[in-house]
Amino acid sequence: MSDIAAWFSGRLPEGWFTGEPEITVDREEILLVGTLPPLADDYPDEAATAAAEAGRIARWREDTRERRIEIARQAEHRYGRKVAWGARQGGTEELFTTLSVPVMTRLRQPERRTLDTLVDAGVARSRSDALAWAVRLVGKHAEEWLTDLRAAMTKVEDLRTQGPDR
């Protein structure tokens, strides 16, 4: 699986992105997010700039749809995972065709009460939404720690592959 970035680098058409896309892989999905060339025009305020960026991303999505589908099918066959796409331009990022995967968990009453409070307060529509909200919040506020943890796990995996065979 370590060749995923190289494989996409060889498959993506020239000029789609400025630089190499960011590729994130988990058990179910490969997410590829690329940066589009900057806007050529100046806009009067941040709202107009954001609207132009969103419009440019939407146009890129439509213009590249057929080719992205073809590349995704090949990658899904090769790697056994779904492929999701995203694009960013300036301060705007949009993800599309991403999976929403159910995750089973068991919670004791204090955790369930927390979820129910979020639902009762209107923060979330259901316990499932409340749990997803909580996970996003932790991810946002603990990103540096999670990045360090992922790097440490990668180092451990590298050392395991270099170790003696059993």
N, C-alpha and C positions, 0 to 999 in steps of 0.2 A: 504494500500500500504506500510505501514511501515514494513511489514514482508518480503520484497523482499530480502534483504541481507541474512536473516535467511533461506529463502526458497532455495536460491542458495547454501548456505553453506551446506545444507542437500542434495542437488542434485549433486554437483560437485564431481567427483571421487578424491580419495586421491592421492596426488602426482602431480596433475596437476600444482599447483602453490606453491610457497614458501609464506606462509601466506595467509591472506584473500584477495580476489580480490577487486579492486576498482570498485564500482558500481555507475553509474550516471544515473538518471532517469529524463526524461522530458515528455511532453504530448504524444509524439509519440513513444519513444524508451527507452529501457533499454540497457545501454552500460556497459559491464563487461570486465575489463582489469586486467589480472593477471600477476604476476612476475614469470618468469621461473627460475629454478635453474641456478646458475652461470656456465659459461663455465669452463671445466676442464683444458683446454690447455692454454698456454701463446702464444701470437701472437706478431710479431715484431713491429707493429705500430698500430695506431688508426684505420686506414683504414681496415687493416686485421681483427682487433677485431670487427669492425662494420659489416664487411662482414660475419664473423662467427656468430655473433648475429642474423643478418638477416636470415641467413641460418637455424639456430636453430629454430627461430620463424616460418619460412616457414614449416619446418619439423613438428613442433608441430601442426601447423594448419592442415596439411594433415593427420597426425596420429589421430587427435581428431575429424575430420570432422563429422563422422556419429553420434558420441555421442553428440557433440555440437548441431547438428540439432535436435536431439531428445529432449534434454533439452530445446532448444529454443522454439520448438513447444508447449511443456507443459507450459512454462512460458507465451508464447503469449496467450494461451487459458486462463490461470489463471488471467493474469494482463491486457489483452487487448492492449498490446504494442508489437512492434517488438523487437527482441533481437539482439544486435550487439556484436561482440567479438573483443578483442584485446589482445596482449601479449607484455610484455617488458622483456628485458634482458640487463643488463648493461645500456649503454646509448642509446639503440635502443628500440623504441616502434613502433608497427604497429597495426593499427585498420583495421578490415575487416568486411564485411557485414553491414556497417553503412548506414543509410538512408541519402538521400539528399532530404529535404522537401522544397517545394516552400512556400515562405512567401510573402504575398501581402503587399505592402506599397505605400503610396502616397508621392511624393516628389515635392517640389516647385523648381523653376528654379535654384536657387543657388546650391541646393543639386544635381540636375540633371547635372549641369555644372561640378561639382566635379567628378561625375561618368564618364561623357563624357571625361574629361581631362585624367582620368586613362585609359580609353579605347584608346583615341587618342595617348597616350604615350606608349601604348603597355604593360602596367602593367596588364591589364585585357582584355579579349576577348569581353566582353559585359558589359552592365550595371549591369546585374545580378552578373557576376563574380566580378565586381568592388565593388558592395555592400558587397558581401561575404568577399572579401579581407579586406574591411574597418572594418567589424565586427570582423574578426580575429585579426586585428591590435589593435583594442580597447581592445578586450579580453586579448591579450598578455600584453599590457601595463597597464591595469587596473585590473589585476587578483586579487591583494590583496583587492582592493576596492570591486570588485564583490563578492569575498568570504565573506567579512564582510556583504555586503548587503544580500546575501543568508542566512547567519546565523541569521541576524536580522529578515528576513521574516519567517524563521523557528520558531523563538522565538514567533513572533506575532501569528502564526498559533497555536502553542502550547497553548498560553494564550487564544485564542479564543475557543479551545476545552475544556478548563478548566472552562470557564466562565459560567454564568447562562444561562439556556435554555430560549428561547423567548416564 
